[in-house]
Each structure stands twice: as C-alpha cells, then as structure tokens.
C-alpha cells in the first residue's frame, strides 16, 4: 500500500474514533431527556459489538478496494522490462520540435524521480535504436506524460518520433540515470543547457520552485541557434517572473535577431563566470546539451578552475553532466 493510501486508512480510523467518542459523550449527557438519545448513546458505545463489527467490515472492504484498484496493478514504468506506451497527442513547439503526449492508466502517474530519465527504443531495419528522454510534464500528472523531442532529418529515433501518428506505440523503460534531485541538495545550482538538453534542467527547476520548503537558487544559461528554437520559453520566463529571487535565465542565440537583448554566438567563458556560481561544498553545476557544446563548456570550466567532470557523472559530483 502506498504511503498516501495508508494515511487515508489511518485518517478514516481516527475520524471514526473521534466522531464516535464525541457522539457518545453528547448523547450520554442528554440521555435522560429522550429515549432516542438514550438508545443512541448505547449504540455509540465503543463496546457495542454491532458498531465495531460494522466499522471493521467497512474498513476491510475499503482496504481491499484500494488494493484492487491501485496496488494490485503494476507500475506503468518498469526498470527491467520494455513496455509499450500509446501516443494520444502531438503538440508543436517549434518548426522542428514537438511535445509527444503518451497515455498512462487512468489515475496513475509515471513515477519517475526528479532528475531521472527514461529509455525509448524503436526497431529500424534489423536493429533497435535507443535514446534517453526526460519528461517535461508535471511528475504528479495522472493519465499521461510528455516528451519534448527535436526531429532531425538524418536522426534515427527522432525521425521515428516525427513520423508517429495518434494511436502509435513506442517501447520505454526506466527510471535511468545517476542524478536524483532532493530538496535543498544545494544552496545555489547553476545550469548550462543547449536545445532539448533543457529538459532535465526544466524538470529540476519546476519541482524545486513549486516546493515552498526548497530554498535553492538557480541560474540557467540556455543556448539555441534561432529565436524560434528556444524551447518552452514561455514556461521559463513565467518561472523567472514568479521567482525572481530564486531563478534567473540567460539566453544565447547563434543567429540573433535585431534588438536581441540576450547573448550572441556561443556560450563564452565570461558568460559562465558572470552568470553562474562557482562550485563548492554547497553549490552545484548541471549541464546537458549536444556533445560539441559540452566539450566546449568543459574547456571553459577548466579555465575557470571548476572541478573537472567525470566521464560518467555521479550524483554528488560538483559538475554533473546528464
């Protein structure tokens, strides 16, 4: 039984006991004034086998129904088994990117920890092609989850995504990954993202900023080629507007339009030095983007004396690469 379901059962028991006690006290106090109150006082006695028996029978039935409708069903996502998920909606985001919405059983969440991703595979010819994706939907959303995918003409799995039709299925499994975000795991967290590398950063941002007990501050450098390729810019700007003391976003464009106020060209060493915190025992840096970009960022970080990231990042590394 899930913790929230156990809490519901315990709350039911406590509510019954309190209500029965209050009803018994009130009816006992006025028992001499009317025969109905006298009978009711006796009926609400904790020792009355009819009351206790009825309550126990109802409680057992409620627990059985909770188990049948939830606990007896497997989790939608498996770490070891590929499972098929059905596409129910495709939402264009830019000229080459879209949000692909997949169906979950009614009332179920995906159950993916914050900072983790899932593996998606499809068969192309005689072999399977696999990629990792981080959902951009609310982790508490029920009945569906969303993947943000940029389609490349020469891409393998991204091209499969672009050809999907409503009702088509893809195989997925998870969770996967070395990073698991926890409340206040850092005082300040810097982020560098490029293109769809935004997705793990966005997942962490939205979770942390909606939590009133999380005080972590965030600064994100987000790089893209063109203005219309800045993915989910409205969501990022809304987060910055709602949490000006906790989140700042800095955009970089290779092809900047006239009157562009953000960064122009590639992300520079000076931009990192200006906008992002230095790593320490309490500060972290997360990065996700195309391999050439990550290689360039590693060079900038080395010049700025950041700790060198490992080939395969671990959760507690000061510089973590998704």
Beta strands, then each sheet from edge to edge (+ up, - down):
strand 1: 83-92
strand 2: 97-103
strand 3: 117-124
strand 4: 127-133
strand 5: 144-150
strand 6: 169-176
strand 7: 188-194
strand 8: 217-224
strand 9: 247-253
strand 10: 263-264
strand 11: 283-288
strand 12: 319-321
sheet 1: 4+ 3- 6+ 1- 2+ 5-
sheet 2: 10+ 9+ 8+ 7+ 11+ 12+
end
